[in-house]
Amino acid sequence: MEDLQRALSERGLTVSTLPDKGRCLLTLRDFSPGNVILSEEPYVSVPNKASRDSRCDWCFMTSNLKKCSACHVVWYCGSTCQMSDWKLHRLECRALSKLDKERQKSLTPSIRLMVKLCIRRKLQIDKVIPITATDNYNLVEALVSHMSELDEKQLVLYAQMANLVTLILEWPDISIKEIAGNFSKLACNAHTICDSELRPLGTGLYPVVSIINHSCLPNAVLAFEGRLAVIRAVQHIPKDTEVLISYIETAGSTMTRQKALKEQYFFSCTCPRCAKVGQLEDIQESAVLEGYRCKDIRCNGFLLRDSGFICQECGLVRDKEEIRKIASEVKLLSEKASELLVSGYKMEASDTYKAFEKLQQKLCHPYSIDLMRTRETLLKILMELQNWKDALAYCKLTIPVYESCLGIQRMQ
């Protein structure tokens, strides 16, 4: 811990403990918006198991790939990445090479990530891979597992997965109990590694980044540069302030966010935004994000279901049957658009999503999450079609929703 504190102090940070949160990351100096607060390479990482495109195990690229000639499981884009990963993959390759084809099919990213975690720990103990203040297994041991909060079904699943890991590695002194606990740690501490367009590439474990706590009004954001996790300030962070990121999608009602946090991370958020639960401001925000708009297109008001679908701005009542009819049409168009996209008909999917988005505008508030997600889907499709003009237009439409949720004031 002392070594970690020294390393972090050089970056203007320190680890502290809060009564209701446990460990947290505090600033020892001011950080300005855009400043890099912290960056960390993964302790272990693994690419997603894609049905179409394989990825390099080191850099996650998809071009010029060659499969490992020994294990026939792992891919690399070139000798540089293969050599960078060789110390770890040498032992992994030996274990994977012994598996028959049926057993190889059970190698999910989670199983591979755990196998690599066990191997990296062994290599650091044997001093094959160096140990540093920010790169050591002690940091993994310090992570919270929440094993006591899991139901029996989940505990049995982790035990079965741990048993599979022991069968793959065939080490005599390996602990199934410890591996099962580590699976639980991965479930609430591992991060999805995304590219610049937020497309998932793989999963990585970042023990130092995992010290950072959650807020639905974060002062920092986690992004990735390749596999490197980078924490940047999104607002001015004074000295002696806790660094906070969001673990979940912030564009959601308090009830939706709390449910997601409880199910995935086993805690209830008490940030300033969540503290307003049940208050008028929170009810209004929920109605805007997840409810319906006023029938009058000139009005920017929202409806409350409990009050009979009355606009809270102008008092206009919206007919329940009309809402039901439009919602039914929206659902049909949504299903058609999804089918076209899955089938690879991107141009047709683009046109259908545009019609879907127009219909949603009649039903949803301009800051609706459903409307925003449709626009984000359209944005991705249009970028793939290289229709940059339309893509930019839909991108601009998504920004106000996030600004509203995060309380960001637009620069004039």
N, C-alpha and C positions, 0 to 999 in steps of 0.2 A: 504493500500500500504506500509506503514511504517513497519507493522508486516511482510509482505512478504519480504521486503528488508532485514530485520534483519535475517529472517530464511535463505534466500539465501546467505547472506554474510558469514554465518557459513560454507557454502559449497564452498566458493570462487567465488561467483557469484553475479551479480546485474542486475536489470532491468533498461534499459535506453530507450530513444526515439530517433529514427533517422528520419530526415525530410521526406525521400521518403519511409520509411518502417513502421513507427509507432514504437510500442514497440519491444524491442529486448533483448536478454540475453547476457551480457558481462562477461568476466572472470576477477576476481580480483587477480588471481595467474596463474601460468603456469600449464598446464595439459599435461601429456605424453600420447602417444598412448596406448590405452587399459584402461586408467583411467576412472572410473565412474564419470561423470560430475554431473548427476542429476538422481534421481529415484523418481517415483510417482505412488501411487495407484490410480485407476480410481475414479473420483467423482461418476460416475455411469457406469455400464457396463451391457451387455446382450449377451448371446451366440447366435451364428447364428441359424437360423431356418432351420435345415437340414431335408431333406426328409427321410433319413435313421436313422442316429444316433442322439439321443437327447443328451444334455450336462447338466452337473451340472450348476446351475445358479450362483454359487459362484466361483468354481475353473475351470469350463469348461471341467472336465473329463467326460468320457463316460462310465465308468464301475460302477457296483453296484448301478445303478440309481433307485430311487423311486420317483414317482410323488406325489406332494403335495396333500394330501387327501381332502383338502377343495376346492381349486381353479381348480385342475386337469389341470393346465397349466405349472407350474414350476416343474423342476426336481432337486433333490439333490443326491449326491453320498453318503451321510452319515449325521449323526446328527451334526458333527462338522461344516460342511458347512451350514447346515440348521440353526443352532444357530447363526453363524456368520452373516447370512443375515436376521435374524428374525425381527429385529427392523424395517427394511424397508419393508420386505415382509409381515409383519403383516397387514399393511395398503393396500399394493398392493393386497394381497390375498383377503381381504374384498371386494375390487372393482372388481377383476376378477371373484369372485364367483357369482356375480350378473349377469354376462353376459351369454346369451344363446349361444348355440353351433355355430350358424351362426356368431355372433358377435366375438366369440373367434377366428374364422378363419381369421379375419381381424387384428389380433394382430401380426403385423410384428415386427421385431427387432427394427425398428425406433420408432414405436408407444410405445412399451414397454420401450425403453430407455427414451422417453420423460415422460412417466408416472412415472418412477422411479426418474427422475430428479425433477419433481414437488413434489413427496413425500419426497425425501431427503431434499429439501429446507425447506419444512414444518417441518420436524423432527428437523432440525437444529434451526429453529426459535423457536420451542417449547422446545429446549434444551434436546431433547431425544437423539440426536446424537451430540457429541461435535463439536465445531467449532475451527479450528486451522488456523494459518497463511497461510498454503498451502492447506487447505481443507475447503472451504466456498463458498457460492453462489455468493459472490461479484466477485470472479475470473471468474465465468461463465458470469456474467453481463458485464465484461470488454472485452469479446471476440467480434470480429467483425462479423456481420451477413451478410453484403452485400445485404440487402433487397432492397436497392435502385437500384441495378444492375440486379435484377431478372425480367424476363418477366412476363406478366400477367398470363400466363398458370401456371408457377411455383408458383406464389403468391396464386393463387386460390387453387392449390394442398396443399400448406402448411396450408391455412385457413381450408380446409376440414379435414386435419390430426389433426389440433388443435381442431377442433370441436369434432372429435372422442375422443380425450383425455379428453375433458370436460365431454362428455357423460359417459366415463368410470369412472372418479373420482367423478362426481356429487358434486363438491364443489361450493358453492354459489358465492364466491368472486374470482373465477379464471378468468384470462385474456386470451381470445383467441388470441388477438394481440401479447401479450408477448410470448405465446407458439409458434405461427407461426414464430416469430422472432428467437426463440430458435431452431426451426427445421432448419432454415437457418444457424444458428451457428453450429449445429451438422454436416451439410453437408460439411462445410469447416474446421472444427476443430476436429471432432471425428476421432479416429484412429482404424484401423483394428488390432485386437489383433491376433498375429500369434504364432505358436509353433516354436521350434528350427529348423524345416524344412520349415519354412515360409508358413505353411498351415493355412488358416484363421480359427480362432476359434470363434471369436465374435467381438464386437465393444465396445469401451470405450471412455469416455470423460476425458481428462487429461488437465485441464486448465493451469497448470504451463508449461508443455511441449509445449502447444500450443503457448506460447510466443516466442518460438524459430522459427526463420525465415528460409526460404529455400535458398539453393544454389545448382546448378548442379555440383559444385565442393565442397561438404560439408567437414567440418573438424571433424564432429561427425556423429554418426549413432544411430538410434532408434531401440532397440530390446526389446523383452519381456521375462520376467522370470515369467511364469504363467500369472497373470494379471498385474504384476508390470512392468511399462514402465521404461526402463533403457537407458539413453543417455551416450554413451561412445565416447571418443576421438579416431579418426582414424589416427590422425597425431599430431605432437607437436602443442599445442595451447598456444601461449604466453599470458601473462597478458595483459589486456585491449583489448582483441580480441573478436569479436562477435562469439558466438556459432552458427553453421549452420548445418542443416540436409537437406536431400533431401525429398521433399514431394512425388516425383514421381519416376518412373523407370529412372535411369540415362543413361542406355544404349539405347539412342535414338538420332536422329538428333536434331539439334536446333529447327527446325520447328515443329517437333513432340512434343518435350518437351514444347515449348511455347504454343502450342495448348492445351495440357493437363492442363497446369497451368492456362491458361485463362478460360477454361471451368469449371474447378473444383474450383479454388481458386481466380479467378477474378483479376489476376495481371500478368504483364510481367516481367520475370526474367532479371536482368541486371548483373548477375554474370560474372566473367571473361570469362567463357566458352561461354555464350550467347552473350557477347559483340563482339564476332568474327563473328556474323551472316553475311553471304554474302561474307566474306573474303575467300581467297583460302584455308586456313586451315580448315575452317568450311565446305566448299563445298566438300573437300576431305573426311573429317570425315563422312559426310552424305552419300557420295557415298560408303564408306566402310561399314557403318552400315546398310544401307537400299538398296544398289545397287548390282551390279553383279561383278564377278571376271573375271580376264584374262583367256582366253581359254587355255593358256599354264600353265599347273599345276606347272611347275617349277618357274613361275613368281608369285610374291605376289602382283601384281598390281591390280588396280581397274578401272572400266569403268565409263565414264561420258556419259549419254544419249544424252545430248545436242551436244556432239561432235561426234555422230555417233557410239557409243559403241567402242571407241578406248581406248586401255589400256594406262593409264597415266604413266606406267613404261617403257614398251618395245615397245609401238606403234602398237601392233598387233590389227587388227580389228576383232571383233567378229560378226558373222552373226546374224542378227535380228531374222530370222526364226528359227535358232538353239536355241536361247534363248527362243523364244515363245514355241517351242516344249518341251524343258526340263521343262519350267515353267508349262505347261499343265500336264505333267507326275507327277511333284511334287504335284500339286493340287489334282490329283486323288489319289495318295498314301496317302496324308495327310488326305483326307476324309475317306479313308478305315481304316487308323490307328485310327482315332478318333472314328469311329463307333465300332471298336473292343474294344477299351478302355471303352467306355460308356456301352457296353454290358457285360463287366466284363471278357472278354477274355484277360487277362493280358499277358500271354505268347505269344499268337499270336500277340497282339498289340506291344509287345516288338520287335518281329522279323520284323514286318511291319515298325515300327518307325526306326529301324536300316537301313532298305533298303531305307526309306524316307530320312534319314540323309545322307546316301552315295550319293544319287542322288542330294541332296541340295549342297553337296560339289562341284559338277560340275558347279553349277549355282552361288552360293553365295561366297562372300569373306570370308576368315577364321574368320573375326571379325564381320560377319553379325549377326544382331539381330535375324532374323528368324532362322538361323542355331543354335544360342545359345539357343533359346527357345525350339527347337526340342530336343536338348541335355539335357536341364533341365527337359523336360517331360520324356525322357528316363531315366534320373537319378532317378526320383521319382518312375517310374514303376519298375526299377531294384532293388531299395531299398525295395519295397513292396514284390518283388519276392525273396529277400535276396540274390541276385546275387551281392555281395559286390565288387568283382573284376572289373566287367564291370561298376558298378555304379561309382566307384572311377575313372575309366578311363574317363568317360564322364564328371564327375565333374571337373577334371583337365582341360578339354577342354573349359569349360565355364569361367574359371578364367581370362585368358588373355583379354577377351572382357571388363570385368569390370575394370581391371587394366588400359587398354587403355583409357576408358571413364573417369576414375577418376584421370588419370595422376599419377598412383602409380608406383613407381620403384620397380621391383622385387628384393628381397634379394638374393644375390649370395652366 
